[in-house]
Amino acid sequence: MKRLTGFLLAGLIGIATAAADDFDDRCAALLPERLAPTADTGVVIVDAALRAYVPAAMAIDRGVAVLSGIGKGLGIHNSRYQCTQFMVIPGLAPGRYRLVSLEGRVSSITLTRRFLYPMPGDGYQIVNPHDWREGPQLYRVQPRRAPELEIDVRAGEGSYLGHLEVVRGRYSIHAVTVRRQADAAREQAARQRLAQLIGTPATGASPAAAARPAAVPP
């Protein structure tokens, strides 16, 4: 029995290590070099289950999240091409932002014509529809404005937009919408991953923001 328990524990440890290595192999090279928040900027983590319904569900493992600032001078920012479950957007000025799109690439070999040329209200678009022999299609999901898809960014801190799922709409097998799920475990894991990557505690601000200059005696 003890031997069996030992094998099981070793297997679980091996699985956990493999998962970490898998993330490093698949995702780390896609992340920007400067991930840490600074005294003047914050970071947003977008965790998305990006799917295309063609009409069968097709998971998209890599993509781009795009945020738009709500307010003057905040601009539009994207995560560049990253793993969809951990898309990081650094260097954001403090303020409120909203998700404007999730983007990825899908193979066009088996896609239906209805998917390639969506109807108004389907919630997505194919940015570059062309002959399937030319390569994958750029698939962009554009959610409607909703308070749950907005986030506040603070200087020196990391923010987690939430676990976002692209799910079917009500009236069509092709139509999609973005739904935010509250998941404390996923948020903690994402924050720990970011802290591990930038070398700071998961719950604290970055050294640049946390460190204050010592008072100079008169």
N, C-alpha and C positions, 0 to 999 in steps of 0.2 A: 504493500500500500504506500509506504514511504517513497519507494522507488517511482511508483506511478505519479505520486504528487510532485516529485522532483522533476519528472519529465514534463508534466503539465506546466509547472512554473517556468521551466526553461523555454518551453514553447511560447508561453505568453511574453516572456522577455524578448525572445527572438522576433516575435511579431511586432512588438512595440519598436524595437530597434530598426526592423525592416521598414516600418512606416516612416520613421524619422529619416532614414536614409533615402527612402522613396521621395519624400518631400524635397530633400536636398538635391537629388538627382533631377527631379522634374521641374522644380519651381525656383530654387535659389538663384539659378543663373539668369532668370527673367526679371528678378527684382532690381529696382534702381539701386545705385551704390549708396546714396545718402537717404537712409530711412528714418533717422532719428528726428524727432521734433526739436525745435530750437527755442530760444527765448522769445522769438517773434512769430513762429509758425507752428502749426499742428499737423497731425497725420490722421488720415482716415483709412480704416480697413473695411473693405467691401467683401462680404462672404456670399457668393451667389451660386445657386444651383441653376445654371443657364441651360435651358432645353429648347429644342425646336420640335414642333409637332408637325410631322410631314406626311401623313397624319400620325404615324407612330412616334412615340417620344424618342428623341435623339439627344443624349447628353453632350454638352460641349465643355470640355475640360479646361480650355484656355480661351482667354478673351480680354476685353477691355471694359472698365467701368468709367463712366463720364459723369462728373459733377458740375453743376452750375451754381455760382454764388447768387444768393438772394440779397441783393443790396449793391450799392455802387462800388465799382472797382474790384470786385472779387473774381470776376472772370469765369472761364470754363477750364476745367482741369480733367485729365484722364490718367488712368493707371498704366497706360501702355499695355503691351501684350504680356499677361501674366496668367498664373493658374487661377481659375475662377473662384475657387474656395478661399483664396487669400490674395486679393488684389489690393495693393497698397498705393495710396496717393499721398505723397509727402509734400512739404513746402507750401501748405495752405495758410493764407492769412486768416486770422480769427474772424469768425462770422458764421452765418447760417448758409448751408448748401443743400441742394436737392439733387437726387439722382435723375439724370435726363436720359441715360441709355445704358444698356448692357449689350456688348457686341462680341461676336465670335465668327468663326468660319465653319461652314458646313459643306460636306461633299455634295455636289450637284448630280451625281450619277443616278441616284434613285429618287430624286425629289419630284413631286408632282407639279404640274403646271400651276395649279391653284396656289401652291406654296410659293413658287417663284414670282408670281404676280398676285400678291395679296389684295383683298378687298379693303376699302376704307373701314376703319374701325377694328381691324384685326390685331392692332397693337404692335406690329413689327413691319419691317421693310427689308427687302433684298436690295442692297445698295448697288450692286454691279451684276444684274442678271445677264448671263451670257451662255454660250454653248458649254455644256458640261465638260467637254474635252479640254477646255482652257484652264480648268482648276476649280478650287472651292469658291463658294459664294460668301460674300460678306453679309452676315445676318445681324440686324440691329433691332433690339426690343426697346420700345419707347413707352415707358409707363405714363399713365396720367398723373397729373400733379396730385399729391396726397401728403398730408402731414407726416405719416409714418415713413415716408421716403425722404425725409429731410433730417439734417443733423447739424448740431452746433459744434464748431471747431474752436478750440481754445489754444492759445499759445503754450508751447511746452508740453502738450498732452497728445495722447493718441485717442481717437474716437472710433467706435465700432458701429457701422451703419446697421448691422443686423444680418441675420441669415435670410437672404432674399431668394425666393423661389419663383421661377417662371412657370406658370401653370396655365391650363386651358381656360379660355373664357367660357361664358355660359352658352353662347348661341352658335358656335362653330367648332368643328374638330381642328381647325387651323388657328383660330383666334387665341391670343395669349394675354395674360396680365401678370404683373409682378406683385407678389404677396410677401410681406415681411413676417417672419416668425421670431418670437422671443425664445431664445435658447441660451440660458446662462452658461451652460457647459461649453458650447461652441464659442461664446464670447470670451470666456476665460482662456480657452485653448488658443484662440487667435491672439489675445493680448500677450500670453506667455510666449508664443512664437515670435511676435514682434520684439518683445523684450530680449529674447534669446539672440535674435539677429543683430540688435543694436547694442546689446550688452548692458542693459539697465534693468532695474526691478520692474516686474509686471504691473505694479500698482502705483508707481511713482512717476514723476515727471522726469524728463531727460536731465542729465547733469547741467546742460547749458541753461535750462530754465530753473532747475532746483537750486543751483548754487547762487548765493547772494554775496556780493562783495562785503568784506568785513568793514565794520565802522572804523573810520580813521579818527583817532583821538585828537581832540583840539590842541 
